[in-house]
Amino acid sequence: MSKVCHVCGKGPVAGNQVSHSVKHTKRVWNPNLQKVRAMVDGSPRRVLVCTRCLRSNKVQRAM
């Protein structure tokens, strides 16, 4: 299972970390994913959802 948001598809983004001496090293920015119980196709399922989608109510949580 890949580490992407179930709602918006947001995943890791790669780039360069640039130090004060302007050395470049590879690094990865990971999304803030949370494991929540959400309603998927009418039944509750555990899915990974980013906090931006949780905050904007794009996910109906299962209680």
N, C-alpha and C positions, 0 to 999 in steps of 0.2 A: 504494500500500500504506500503510495507516494504521499509526501507531507505537503498537501495543498488544501486550501479551503474548499469545503464541499459546496459552498454557495457561489462564491465569486471566482474560484480557481486561482487565487493568489498563492504563489509559491516562493521558493528561495530565489534571490537575485544575487548574481556574482559581480564582483568589481574589484577595484584596487583600493587598498588602504594606503594612504599617503601620509608618511611621517613628516615631522618638522624639517628634516633634512631632505625631503622630497624623494625618499626611497619608496618604491612601489612594491607591495606584496599583495598576493591574492587574498580575498576574504569573501565571506558570504553573509548576506543579510537575510535572516529567516523571519517569516511572518509570525505574529503572536497568535498561535493556534491553541484553541481550547477544546477539550473533548466534552461534548454536551449530548444530552438525549434530546433529539429533535424529531418532529413528525416528518417522515419521508414516505411519500405515497400512502398516507393514511395510517401508517404504523410507526411506533416509536423505534428509533435506531440511534446507536451511538455514532456520531460523526465528528470530524474535526472542522471547526468553524473559526475564522479569524475574529478578533475582537471588534473590528470595524463593522462586520456584519451583525454581530450580536448587539452592538450598541445602536445600530440603525434599524433594529427590529426586522431584519430580513429573514430571521429564523423563528419558526414557531416552536417553542420548547415543549417537550412532553413532560407532564407532571406525574 
